[in-house]
Amino acid sequence: MSRGSEWTAPASGVRWTTADGRAAVRAWKRSGLTLAEFERRHELGSGRLRWWKRRVATEGTRGAVKFVPMLASEPAVVAEVVVHVGEVEIEVRADRVSAQWLAQLVSEMITLRPKT
């Protein structure tokens, strides 16, 4: 049974808040409709709900990257760290940046990366 009509979109031309986006995603999931059908029935722009779906899915991931201190038994060797986020690859020398800075960078990259 489709319950897609229980949700009302914000007025046309009004910028959605995060709460609006979350409510829309919840209503779509409960509706049983395809994403495209839900957008059509509620006269949403193509891709709007898809954008909010990705945005809501990534909430709470900020700050999720943690680095654990490590004690080396051998003398330290300068190592390169390679980080992959999506299609972006960053290579840094471990002796040039702090673990905290690298964790912050990765967290921001995850938050800002384009969704496909």
N, C-alpha and C positions, 0 to 999 in steps of 0.2 A: 504494500500500500504506500502510495506516495504522499508524503506530508510536506512537500516543498512549498506549499502556500502559507505555512504558519509563520514564516519570517518575512519581515518587511525591510527592504533596503533603505538606507538613508536617502534623503531627498537628492534628486539629480543635481549635480554640480557641487555637492557638499563633499568636502574632503573627509574621508573615512578615518576614524580613530582606530587604534589597535583593538579596542573593545568591539567596534563595529566589524572589523575583519575577523576576529575570533568568533563572534556570533554568527557571521555568514558561513564560516567554515563548519561550525557545529551544525547549523541548519542544513547545509548541503549534505553532510555525512548522514544525518538522520533521515533525509528525504528519500534516499535510495535512487536518486536521479544521477545521471552522468553529470560531470562538471559542466559540460557545454549546455546540456538541457536545463540545468539549474540557472545558469547565467541567462539563457534565453527567456525562461519563464519569469525571471525577476528583472528583465530588461537591463542586465548588467553589461558593461562593455566586455568584449571578448578578451579574455585573459585576466580580468580583474580578480576573479575568485582564485584563479591559478596562482597569481602573485601572492595573495593573502595566504593561500594554503602553504606555500613555501616559507613565507615569513613566519607564520604561526609554528610551523614545524621546526624552525631554527631557534625559536625563543628558548632561553635557558641554556643555550650552548655557549654563550659568551662567558669567558672565564673558565671553561671546562678543561682547558689544556693545563696540565700541571707537569712540572719537571721534578724529578726526585734527585736529591744530591747523591753523589757517588764518590766513594773514596777509592783511588787507584792504588794498587799495591806496587806497581812499577812506576818509574819516573814518568811524569806527564809527557805525552807526545801531542804536538799540535795537531788537532784533528779538524776536519771539515765536517760540518753538519749540513745535510741536505734535507730541506723541508718541501713536501709536495702538498699543495692545496689546490684541488681541481687541476687545471692545466698549468698552474704557476709553480715554478721550481725556484727556490732560493737556496743559495749555497753560502754559508758563512764559516769563518774560522772560529772555532770554539774559544780561542783565547782572545778574541776581539769583541765579543758581546757577552752579556750576562744571560744566564738562563731565564731570568725574569723578563728581560727585554725580548728574548726570542719567544717566550710563551705569550707575551702581549701581542707581538707581531702575528703569530699564528692565529691567535684568537680573533684579531681584527680581520685577518684574511678570510677566516671562516665566515665571519659575520658579513663581510662586504662582497664575497665572491658572487659573480653572476650565477643565477640558477639556470640550468638547462632543462 
